[in-house]
Each structure stands twice: as structure tokens, then as C-alpha cells.
Amino acid sequence: MEGTKMKQTIKTSRTAGYLEKLFRTLNERYFDNSIEEPIITIQSTPRAYGHITVAKAWRKGNGDLRHELNIAAGTLDRPIEEIVATVLHEMVHLANLQAGVRDCSRSGTYHNKRFKTTAEACDLRIEYDPRIGWSVTSPTEALIDFIISNGWEDIRMSREDGCISRTPGRGSPDRTPTTPTTPKKSSTRKYICPGCKMSVRATREVNIICGDCGLKMVRV
């Protein structure tokens, strides 16, 4: 359990920067900083949580080419552990691309066991769907604990796009599928001090006192 001041991620530039921070920390944790950093974008991605491009779609000012990792603008209101799981899902694809490992077929929609093996080594829970293979992704307790230890907060913005079905992404090895269900409930509990507004996350119900104010923290 780790305390942190609440971050108001209410601008797209700030949100993109936050996602870049998540990427870099996850790259160090799970890939020994071996993944080339992509251009992270926030765009409408109908019927998907995100994607990574097969080709290096962006050219930087110095001429370097980079892949694009996109997080769907309409899905940013999910709990932070679900956002992180999506980013990490796409990072697995990027790592496999760099290693020459083919982890998808059927125009990038069907995830094979090569994807599953790499993803599970990165603290992701992978379940099978007959249409998209080993693609249904959620965070493990180990990943949630890592998120809490870093004090990562929910992103407080999203675009009302509406994502309703599973379809392949053109030019992409993956478009993480979405469903028309109610947004997932967070796997963590958030507590806030009524005085200084310090917040903490926990994976279970706790009774805690703010060390600065001496006030009981309230679950929100």
C-alpha cells in the first residue's frame, strides 16, 4: 500500500505523458528496458481498447521511425489496473515484434500461445476466447500490487466513443477487444484523507489513519 497525492489527469497532453511514464516503468520492470519506446497516442479506436502498429508508423524529427501504441480515447475511464493491463498487453506485442515472434494470426485478431506465454510472464492473466484466441486480458494480483507500490492513479478523462464488438485492426497485430458491458469495477480500494486529500490504494478493506493529519482515511 502506497500513498500519493491525487493526480488530475484532465488534459490529453498530461494523459499522454502519464501513459509514457507507465510505459517506461513497465519496460524497466518486465523487459529490462529492451523495448524501443513507441509514439503513444490517444485516439478514437472503435471496438478496441488499444493497438500497436506492425509497421513503424511515425517519423521523429531526427528521422527515427517508431511504432504507434494507441490507447482508445473512449476507454480511459476504466480503473487504472485495466489501463495498465492494456498498455502491457500491447507492449507484449511490441516485444514479440522486435524478437521476430509471430504471436497473432487472422489479420491480427487471433492470439496464439506464444502471446499467452510472454504475457503471463509479465503478470497478466490471459483467458481464451474461440474468436480471438488467448487475448482476454486482466491484471494479476502481482501487477495490481506493482501498480499500488508506484502510486498510480486513475485517469480522469475519456471520450464517449462507445466500443461494442470485436474486430481486427487494420495494419495492426492487435486491437485489444472491448465489450458492451458496464465498465469494470476496480480491483483495488481507494482511501482519501478528508484533511490533506492524500490517497492510498489497497487490495482489501483496511482501517488506516493519515500520518500527517491523524484523521481516519475514507474509502471512495
C-alpha positions as CSV (number, residue, x, y, z in Angstrom):
1,M,0.0,0.0,0.0
2,E,1.5,3.3,-1.0
3,G,0.3,6.9,-0.6
4,T,0.3,9.6,-3.3
5,K,-1.2,13.0,-4.0
6,M,-4.1,12.6,-6.4
7,K,-3.1,13.4,-10.0
8,Q,-5.7,15.3,-12.1
9,T,-5.0,13.9,-15.5
10,I,-7.5,16.1,-17.3
11,K,-5.6,17.2,-20.4
12,T,-4.7,15.0,-23.3
13,S,-1.1,16.1,-23.2
14,R,-0.9,15.3,-19.5
15,T,-2.6,12.0,-20.0
16,A,-0.2,11.0,-22.9
17,G,2.7,11.9,-20.6
18,Y,1.3,9.8,-17.9
19,L,0.9,6.8,-20.3
20,E,4.6,7.4,-21.3
21,K,5.6,7.2,-17.7
22,L,3.7,3.9,-17.3
23,F,5.3,2.5,-20.4
24,R,8.8,3.4,-19.2
25,T,8.3,1.9,-15.7
26,L,6.7,-1.3,-17.2
27,N,9.6,-1.5,-19.7
28,E,12.1,-1.5,-16.9
29,R,10.2,-3.9,-14.7
30,Y,9.2,-6.6,-17.3
31,F,11.5,-6.1,-20.3
32,D,14.8,-4.8,-18.9
33,N,14.3,-1.6,-20.9
34,S,14.7,-3.6,-24.1
35,I,11.6,-2.4,-25.9
36,E,12.1,0.6,-28.2
37,E,9.7,3.3,-27.0
38,P,6.8,3.9,-29.4
39,I,4.8,7.0,-30.0
40,I,1.9,6.8,-27.6
41,T,-1.3,8.2,-28.9
42,I,-4.8,8.7,-27.6
43,Q,-7.3,8.4,-30.4
44,S,-10.7,7.0,-31.1
45,T,-10.3,3.3,-31.7
46,P,-13.8,1.8,-32.4
47,R,-14.3,-1.6,-30.9
48,A,-10.9,-1.8,-29.2
49,Y,-9.1,-0.8,-26.0
50,G,-5.9,-0.2,-28.0
51,H,-3.5,-1.3,-30.7
52,I,0.2,-1.4,-31.7
53,T,1.1,-0.9,-35.3
54,V,3.1,-3.6,-37.2
55,A,5.0,-1.0,-39.2
56,K,6.9,1.9,-37.7
57,A,4.2,4.5,-38.5
58,W,5.8,7.6,-37.0
59,R,8.8,9.6,-38.1
60,K,10.5,11.7,-35.4
61,G,12.3,15.0,-36.1
62,N,15.7,13.3,-36.2
63,G,14.4,10.8,-38.8
64,D,14.0,7.8,-36.5
65,L,10.9,5.7,-37.2
66,R,8.7,4.4,-34.3
67,H,5.8,2.1,-33.8
68,E,2.5,3.6,-32.6
69,L,0.9,2.4,-29.3
70,N,-2.6,3.7,-29.1
71,I,-5.0,3.7,-26.2
72,A,-8.6,4.2,-27.2
73,A,-9.8,7.6,-26.0
74,G,-13.2,6.2,-25.1
75,T,-11.8,3.7,-22.6
76,L,-9.7,5.9,-20.4
77,D,-12.3,5.9,-17.6
78,R,-11.6,2.3,-16.7
79,P,-9.8,1.5,-13.4
80,I,-6.0,2.2,-13.6
81,E,-5.2,-1.6,-13.4
82,E,-7.2,-2.2,-16.5
83,I,-5.5,0.7,-18.4
84,V,-2.1,-0.7,-17.3
85,A,-3.1,-4.2,-18.4
86,T,-3.9,-2.8,-21.9
87,V,-0.6,-1.0,-22.1
88,L,1.3,-4.1,-21.0
89,H,-0.7,-6.2,-23.5
90,E,0.4,-4.0,-26.4
91,M,4.0,-4.0,-25.0
92,V,4.0,-7.8,-25.2
93,H,3.1,-7.5,-28.9
94,L,5.9,-4.9,-29.4
95,A,8.4,-7.1,-27.6
96,N,7.4,-10.1,-29.8
97,L,7.6,-7.9,-32.9
98,Q,11.2,-6.9,-32.1
99,A,12.1,-10.5,-31.4
100,G,10.6,-11.7,-34.6
101,V,8.0,-13.8,-32.8
102,R,4.6,-14.1,-34.6
103,D,2.1,-14.1,-31.8
104,C,-1.1,-13.4,-33.9
105,S,-2.9,-14.6,-37.0
106,R,-6.2,-13.9,-38.8
107,S,-5.3,-10.3,-39.6
108,G,-4.0,-9.7,-36.1
109,T,-7.1,-10.8,-34.2
110,Y,-6.2,-14.4,-33.1
111,H,-3.7,-14.5,-30.3
112,N,-1.7,-17.8,-30.1
113,K,0.1,-19.4,-27.2
114,R,3.3,-17.5,-27.9
115,F,1.4,-14.4,-26.9
116,K,0.0,-16.1,-23.9
117,T,3.4,-17.3,-22.7
118,T,5.0,-13.8,-22.9
119,A,2.0,-12.1,-21.4
120,E,1.8,-14.4,-18.4
121,A,5.5,-13.8,-17.7
122,C,4.5,-10.1,-17.4
123,D,2.0,-10.6,-14.6
124,L,-1.1,-10.6,-17.0
125,R,-3.9,-13.1,-16.7
126,I,-4.8,-14.4,-20.1
127,E,-8.1,-16.2,-20.9
128,Y,-9.2,-17.9,-24.1
129,D,-11.9,-16.8,-26.5
130,P,-12.6,-19.0,-29.5
131,R,-12.9,-16.0,-31.8
132,I,-9.7,-14.2,-30.7
133,G,-7.6,-16.8,-29.0
134,W,-5.5,-16.2,-25.9
135,S,-6.3,-12.5,-25.8
136,V,-8.8,-11.7,-23.0
137,T,-6.5,-9.8,-20.6
138,S,-6.8,-8.8,-17.0
139,P,-4.2,-7.8,-14.3
140,T,-3.0,-10.4,-11.8
141,E,-2.6,-9.6,-8.1
142,A,1.1,-9.2,-8.7
143,L,0.5,-6.5,-11.3
144,I,-2.0,-4.8,-9.0
145,D,0.5,-4.8,-6.2
146,F,3.1,-3.2,-8.5
147,I,0.6,-0.5,-9.5
148,I,-0.2,0.3,-5.9
149,S,3.5,0.4,-5.0
150,N,4.1,3.0,-7.7
151,G,1.1,5.1,-6.5
152,W,-0.5,5.2,-10.0
153,E,-3.9,6.9,-10.1
154,D,-6.9,6.6,-12.3
155,I,-7.0,8.7,-15.5
156,R,-9.8,11.3,-15.0
157,M,-10.8,11.8,-18.6
158,S,-12.2,9.8,-21.5
159,R,-14.1,10.3,-24.8
160,E,-17.6,9.0,-25.2
161,D,-16.9,6.7,-28.2
162,G,-18.8,3.5,-27.3
163,C,-17.0,0.3,-28.1
164,I,-19.3,-2.6,-28.9
165,S,-17.7,-5.5,-30.7
166,R,-14.5,-7.5,-31.5
167,T,-13.0,-6.7,-34.9
168,P,-9.5,-6.9,-36.4
169,G,-7.4,-3.8,-36.5
170,R,-6.1,-2.8,-40.0
171,G,-2.3,-2.7,-40.1
172,S,-2.1,-3.8,-36.5
173,P,-1.2,-7.1,-34.8
174,D,-3.7,-6.4,-32.1
175,R,-6.7,-4.4,-31.2
176,T,-7.5,-5.4,-27.6
177,P,-11.2,-6.3,-27.6
178,T,-13.9,-4.4,-25.8
179,T,-17.4,-5.4,-24.9
180,P,-20.7,-3.5,-24.4
181,T,-20.8,-4.2,-20.7
182,T,-20.7,-1.8,-17.8
183,P,-17.2,-0.6,-17.0
184,K,-15.3,-3.0,-14.7
185,K,-15.2,-2.3,-11.1
186,S,-11.7,-1.6,-9.8
187,S,-9.8,-4.4,-8.3
188,T,-8.4,-2.0,-5.7
189,R,-9.9,0.1,-2.9
190,K,-9.1,3.8,-2.7
191,Y,-9.0,5.8,0.5
192,I,-8.6,9.5,0.9
193,C,-7.7,11.6,3.9
194,P,-10.5,14.2,4.5
195,G,-7.9,16.7,5.6
196,C,-4.9,16.8,3.2
197,K,-6.5,14.7,0.5
198,M,-3.7,12.2,0.4
199,S,-4.9,9.0,-1.2
200,V,-3.8,5.4,-0.9
201,R,-4.9,2.1,-2.6
202,A,-5.3,-1.3,-1.1
203,T,-6.3,-4.7,-2.4
204,R,-8.6,-5.3,0.5
205,E,-10.7,-3.5,3.1
206,V,-8.4,-1.6,5.6
207,N,-8.7,0.8,8.5
208,I,-6.0,3.4,8.2
209,I,-5.1,6.8,9.7
210,C,-3.3,9.6,7.8
211,G,0.1,10.0,9.4
212,D,0.2,13.7,8.6
213,C,-3.3,14.7,9.8
214,G,-4.2,12.0,12.2
215,L,-7.6,11.5,10.5
216,K,-9.2,8.3,9.5
217,M,-9.0,7.8,5.8
218,V,-12.3,7.4,4.0
219,R,-13.0,4.9,1.2
220,V,-14.2,6.5,-2.0
